Amino acid sequence: MKAMVLAAGVGSRLDPLTSQLPKPLVPVANQPVMEHILKLLKAHGIQDVVSNLHYLPDKIRNYFGDGSKLGMNLDFRFEPELTGDAGGVRACREYFGQDTFIVLMGDLLTDADLSRVIAEHKRKKAIATIGIKQVEDVSQFGVVLTDKDGFITGFQEKPAPEEALSNFASTGIYILEPEVFDLMPKEGTYGFGRQLFPKVLQEKLPLLAVDLSTYWSDVGTIQQYRMSNFHALEGELSVELPGERIASGYIAENAKLESGVQADGSLLLGRRSHIASGVKIKGRVIIGDNCRIERNAVLEDTIVWSNSVVEENASLKNCIVGSGCVVQNGTSHSQVTAVKWPAAASR
């Protein structure tokens, strides 16, 4: 089976982080979100993947190459103009041939049993299957309505909680038969949620929903991005963390944690990074590669991207520090997300 990872979006809701990187390369637990997706596909025996690109495409190509470092075969297709998520898949129609294929949004995180979802799709002979997940806030998602056999009967797009007829959301994981292309116009912007799937229902074709029953999140907003990182660090999301397990978390190769560091929480320390004596780690802290955290700094529930420096006596709480930043000596910041520092007055 072949797969497609949708990676063309701009990711404006993650601004300013996506001013540096396309959304598929935004790191979660020190690995790009798209790398987590690809590793999941490979774990389920899927090694041939195509991805559409639009925003900062060369950064994605340069990072993944042909996929050989992951033991996969990657193909990239540039979209000069975006044509919707289903439109992007339509442009790769010949890649899939006449076989069943899987599509995943490039900003999701999951440890779903994809093999089980695929098996259900085939067992129930659906033309399309949507992975679904129970959510607390239905107003942020497209809600799926099903019958007792799991086949979809309708949708609600971001309903108010009091009007929602279901609390199951579409996860952006789709198993599709090539016949779906016959339902799409040959050109123009076309989407899954508002156009293709309602068309499948209109034609009375079997559209299935399968509950993932495992971890799922997207990283579409700053808050979701932060929490996804912390869920990975704490083991709520089952992913391989880069580093050796230590009492306070994980430390990657050639990283140094000096004696005298006070770690009261969970830490992920990237390769060749250095935390000096007297530093206090509180809550959940993720530090990327080639970083330096200097003496007596305090980090709490904070993510620091690679190649950044937190100078002596600086304090960060609920912050995201972009790549190549310097947080200056003695400054204090709370709830700041920035790729240029300082981003706001210290407070």
C-alpha positions as CSV (number, residue, x, y, z in Angstrom):
1,M,0.0,0.0,0.0
2,K,1.1,3.6,-0.7
3,A,0.5,6.7,1.4
4,M,0.3,10.4,1.0
5,V,1.2,12.9,3.7
6,L,-0.3,16.4,3.0
7,A,2.4,18.9,3.6
8,A,1.6,21.9,1.5
9,G,-0.2,24.1,4.1
10,V,1.3,27.4,5.4
11,G,0.4,26.8,9.0
12,S,-0.6,30.3,9.8
13,R,-2.2,29.4,13.2
14,L,1.3,28.3,14.3
15,D,2.8,31.7,13.5
16,P,5.4,32.9,14.4
17,L,6.9,29.3,14.5
18,T,6.1,28.7,10.9
19,S,7.9,31.9,9.8
20,Q,11.0,29.7,10.3
21,L,9.9,26.3,9.2
22,P,7.1,24.7,7.2
23,K,4.6,23.1,9.6
24,P,5.6,19.5,8.8
25,L,9.1,20.3,10.1
26,V,8.0,21.9,13.4
27,P,9.7,19.7,16.1
28,V,7.7,17.6,18.5
29,A,10.0,16.0,21.1
30,N,13.0,17.1,19.0
31,Q,11.8,15.4,15.8
32,P,9.7,17.0,13.0
33,V,6.0,16.1,13.2
34,M,6.2,14.7,9.7
35,E,9.0,12.4,10.8
36,H,6.7,10.9,13.5
37,I,4.1,10.3,10.8
38,L,6.5,8.6,8.4
39,K,7.9,6.4,11.2
40,L,4.3,5.3,12.1
41,L,3.6,4.5,8.4
42,K,6.8,2.4,8.2
43,A,5.9,0.6,11.5
44,H,2.7,-0.6,9.7
45,G,4.6,-1.8,6.6
46,I,4.0,1.3,4.4
47,Q,7.3,2.5,2.9
48,D,6.2,4.3,-0.4
49,V,5.0,7.8,0.4
50,V,4.3,10.9,-1.7
51,S,3.9,14.4,-0.3
52,N,2.6,17.6,-1.8
53,L,4.7,20.7,-1.1
54,H,4.0,24.5,-1.4
55,Y,5.3,26.6,1.5
56,L,9.1,26.5,2.0
57,P,9.3,23.3,-0.1
58,D,13.1,23.0,-0.3
59,K,13.3,22.8,3.5
60,I,11.2,19.7,3.5
61,R,13.0,18.1,0.5
62,N,16.4,18.9,2.0
63,Y,15.5,17.4,5.4
64,F,14.0,14.1,4.2
65,G,15.7,13.6,0.8
66,D,14.5,10.5,-0.9
67,G,13.6,8.9,2.4
68,S,16.5,6.4,2.5
69,K,17.6,7.5,5.9
70,L,14.3,6.3,7.3
71,G,14.3,3.2,5.1
72,M,11.5,4.6,3.0
73,N,10.8,5.8,-0.6
74,L,9.7,9.4,-0.6
75,D,8.4,11.3,-3.6
76,F,7.5,15.1,-3.5
77,R,5.2,17.0,-5.8
78,F,5.2,20.8,-5.8
79,E,1.9,22.6,-6.0
80,P,2.4,26.2,-7.3
81,E,-1.2,27.0,-6.3
82,L,-3.1,25.2,-3.5
83,T,-6.1,23.3,-4.7
84,G,-7.5,22.0,-1.4
85,D,-6.6,18.8,0.5
86,A,-8.5,16.5,-1.9
87,G,-7.2,18.5,-4.8
88,G,-3.6,17.9,-3.7
89,V,-4.3,14.1,-3.5
90,R,-6.0,14.3,-7.0
91,A,-2.8,15.7,-8.4
92,C,-1.1,12.5,-7.4
93,R,-3.7,10.1,-8.8
94,E,-1.3,8.2,-11.1
95,Y,1.0,7.6,-8.1
96,F,-1.5,5.3,-6.4
97,G,-2.5,3.3,-9.4
98,Q,-5.5,1.0,-8.8
99,D,-4.7,0.1,-5.2
100,T,-6.2,1.2,-1.9
101,F,-4.1,4.0,-0.3
102,I,-3.9,6.0,2.9
103,V,-3.8,9.8,3.3
104,L,-2.7,11.6,6.5
105,M,-2.6,15.3,7.2
106,G,0.9,16.5,7.8
107,D,0.2,18.2,11.1
108,L,-1.2,15.3,13.1
109,L,0.3,13.2,15.9
110,T,-1.0,9.7,16.6
111,D,0.1,6.3,17.6
112,A,-3.0,4.8,16.0
113,D,-3.0,1.2,14.8
114,L,-3.2,2.0,11.1
115,S,-3.2,-1.7,10.2
116,R,-6.5,-2.2,12.1
117,V,-8.1,0.8,10.4
118,I,-7.0,-0.5,7.0
119,A,-8.3,-4.0,7.8
120,E,-11.7,-2.6,8.9
121,H,-11.9,-0.6,5.7
122,K,-11.3,-3.7,3.6
123,R,-13.5,-6.0,5.7
124,K,-16.5,-3.7,5.4
125,K,-15.8,-2.9,1.7
126,A,-15.9,0.9,2.1
127,I,-15.0,3.2,-0.7
128,A,-13.5,5.6,1.9
129,T,-12.8,5.4,5.6
130,I,-12.2,8.2,8.1
131,G,-10.3,7.7,11.3
132,I,-12.3,9.3,14.1
133,K,-11.6,10.3,17.7
134,Q,-13.7,11.5,20.6
135,V,-12.9,15.1,21.5
136,E,-13.9,17.4,24.3
137,D,-14.3,20.6,22.3
138,V,-16.4,19.8,19.2
139,S,-16.5,23.4,18.1
140,Q,-12.9,23.1,16.8
141,F,-13.5,20.0,14.5
142,G,-15.7,18.5,11.9
143,V,-18.0,16.1,13.7
144,V,-18.9,12.7,12.3
145,L,-22.3,11.0,12.7
146,T,-22.5,7.2,12.3
147,D,-25.0,4.3,12.3
148,K,-24.7,1.2,14.5
149,D,-22.4,-0.5,12.0
150,G,-20.0,2.4,11.9
151,F,-21.0,3.8,8.5
152,I,-21.2,7.5,8.3
153,T,-24.6,9.1,7.9
154,G,-23.7,12.8,8.1
155,F,-21.4,15.6,9.3
156,Q,-21.5,18.7,11.3
157,E,-18.8,21.3,10.7
158,K,-17.5,22.8,14.0
159,P,-20.9,22.8,15.8
160,A,-21.6,24.7,18.9
161,P,-21.5,22.2,21.9
162,E,-25.2,22.4,22.5
163,E,-26.0,21.7,18.9
164,A,-23.5,18.8,18.4
165,L,-25.0,15.4,17.6
166,S,-21.7,13.6,18.2
167,N,-18.4,14.1,19.9
168,F,-16.4,12.1,17.3
169,A,-14.1,14.3,15.1
170,S,-12.4,13.5,11.9
171,T,-8.7,13.0,12.5
172,G,-7.4,13.7,9.0
173,I,-6.6,10.0,8.5
174,Y,-8.3,8.5,5.4
175,I,-8.2,5.1,3.7
176,L,-9.4,5.5,0.1
177,E,-10.2,3.4,-2.9
178,P,-9.1,4.8,-6.3
179,E,-12.8,5.1,-7.3
180,V,-13.0,8.3,-5.2
181,F,-11.2,10.1,-8.0
182,D,-14.2,9.5,-10.2
183,L,-16.3,11.6,-7.8
184,M,-13.9,14.6,-8.0
185,P,-14.0,17.4,-10.7
186,K,-10.9,17.2,-12.9
187,E,-9.7,20.6,-11.8
188,G,-10.3,23.4,-9.3
189,T,-10.1,23.6,-5.6
190,Y,-11.6,20.6,-3.8
191,G,-11.8,19.5,-0.2
192,F,-12.4,16.2,1.7
193,G,-14.6,17.5,4.5
194,R,-16.9,19.9,2.6
195,Q,-17.0,18.3,-0.8
196,L,-15.7,14.8,-1.4
197,F,-17.2,13.0,1.6
198,P,-20.6,14.7,1.3
199,K,-20.5,13.6,-2.3
200,V,-19.8,10.0,-1.3
201,L,-22.9,10.1,1.0
202,Q,-25.0,11.7,-1.8
203,E,-24.1,8.9,-4.1
204,K,-25.0,6.4,-1.4
205,L,-21.6,4.8,-1.4
206,P,-20.1,3.1,1.8
207,L,-18.3,5.7,3.9
208,L,-16.9,4.2,7.1
209,A,-15.7,5.6,10.4
210,V,-13.2,3.8,12.6
211,D,-12.5,5.0,16.1
212,L,-8.7,5.2,16.6
213,S,-9.0,4.5,20.3
214,T,-5.5,5.7,20.9
215,Y,-3.7,9.1,21.2
216,W,-4.4,11.7,18.5
217,S,-3.8,15.4,18.3
218,D,-3.1,17.9,15.6
219,V,-0.5,20.6,16.1
220,G,-2.5,23.3,14.4
221,T,-2.3,25.9,17.2
222,I,0.3,27.0,19.6
223,Q,-1.5,25.5,22.5
224,Q,-2.0,22.2,20.8
225,Y,1.6,22.2,19.7
226,R,2.8,22.8,23.3
227,M,0.6,20.0,24.8
228,S,1.6,17.5,22.0
229,N,5.2,18.0,23.0
230,F,4.5,17.5,26.6
231,H,2.3,14.4,25.9
232,A,5.2,12.8,24.0
233,L,7.6,13.6,26.8
234,E,5.3,12.1,29.4
235,G,4.5,9.0,27.4
236,E,0.9,9.7,26.7
237,L,1.8,9.6,23.0
238,S,3.8,6.5,22.2
239,V,6.8,7.7,20.1
240,E,10.5,7.0,20.2
241,L,12.2,9.7,22.1
242,P,15.7,10.6,21.0
243,G,18.0,9.9,23.9
244,E,19.0,7.7,26.8
245,R,16.6,7.3,29.7
246,I,17.8,9.0,32.9
247,A,16.1,9.7,36.2
248,S,14.8,13.1,35.1
249,G,13.9,12.2,31.5
250,Y,16.0,11.7,28.4
251,I,19.5,12.9,27.3
252,A,20.7,12.6,23.8
253,E,24.2,11.7,22.6
254,N,27.0,14.1,23.4
255,A,24.7,16.2,25.6
256,K,25.9,17.3,29.1
257,L,23.9,17.8,32.2
258,E,26.2,19.2,34.9
259,S,26.0,18.2,38.5
260,G,24.1,20.8,40.5
261,V,21.2,20.9,38.0
262,Q,17.9,20.8,39.9
263,A,15.4,18.8,37.8
264,D,11.9,18.8,39.3
265,G,10.0,17.4,36.4
266,S,10.6,15.8,33.0
267,L,13.4,16.8,30.7
268,L,14.3,16.0,27.1
269,L,17.8,17.3,26.3
270,G,19.0,17.3,22.6
271,R,22.3,16.3,21.1
272,R,25.3,18.3,22.0
273,S,23.3,20.6,24.3
274,H,24.7,21.7,27.7
275,I,22.9,22.5,30.9
276,A,25.1,24.3,33.4
277,S,25.2,23.8,37.2
278,G,22.6,25.7,39.1
279,V,19.9,25.6,36.4
280,K,16.4,24.7,37.6
281,I,14.1,22.5,35.5
282,K,10.5,22.6,36.5
283,G,7.5,20.8,35.0
284,R,8.1,19.7,31.4
285,V,11.1,21.0,29.5
286,I,12.3,20.1,26.0
287,I,15.6,21.5,24.8
288,G,16.7,20.9,21.2
289,D,20.1,20.2,19.7
290,N,23.2,22.4,20.1
291,C,21.6,24.5,22.9
292,R,23.3,26.1,25.9
293,I,21.5,26.7,29.2
294,E,23.7,28.8,31.4
295,R,24.1,28.9,35.2
296,N,21.1,29.6,37.4
297,A,18.6,29.9,34.6
298,V,15.1,28.6,35.4
299,L,13.0,26.8,32.8
300,E,9.4,25.7,33.5
301,D,7.0,24.0,31.0
302,T,9.1,25.4,28.2
303,I,10.3,24.3,24.8
304,V,13.6,25.5,23.4
305,W,14.4,24.8,19.7
306,S,17.8,23.9,18.5
307,N,20.8,26.3,18.4
308,S,19.5,28.6,21.1
309,V,21.1,30.0,24.3
310,V,19.4,30.8,27.6
311,E,21.9,33.0,29.4
312,E,22.7,33.1,33.2
313,N,19.8,33.9,35.6
314,A,17.2,34.1,32.8
315,S,13.8,32.7,33.6
316,L,11.3,31.1,31.2
317,K,7.8,29.9,32.0
318,N,5.3,28.5,29.5
319,C,7.5,29.7,26.6
320,I,8.5,28.4,23.2
321,V,12.0,29.7,22.1
322,G,12.6,29.4,18.3
323,S,15.9,28.3,16.7
324,G,19.0,30.5,17.0
325,C,17.6,32.7,19.8
326,V,19.5,34.2,22.7
327,V,17.4,34.8,25.9
328,Q,19.4,37.5,27.6
329,N,21.0,37.4,31.1
330,G,18.6,38.0,33.9
331,T,15.5,38.5,31.9
332,S,12.2,36.9,32.8
333,H,9.5,35.8,30.4
334,S,6.1,34.1,30.8
335,Q,3.8,32.7,28.0
336,V,6.0,34.0,25.2
337,T,6.4,32.2,21.8
338,A,9.0,33.7,19.6
339,V,11.6,33.1,16.9
340,K,13.3,36.4,17.6
341,W,14.1,37.2,21.3
342,P,13.1,39.1,23.2
343,A,9.6,39.1,21.7
344,A,7.9,41.0,24.4
345,A,8.8,43.1,27.5
346,S,10.0,41.0,30.3
347,R,7.4,40.3,32.9
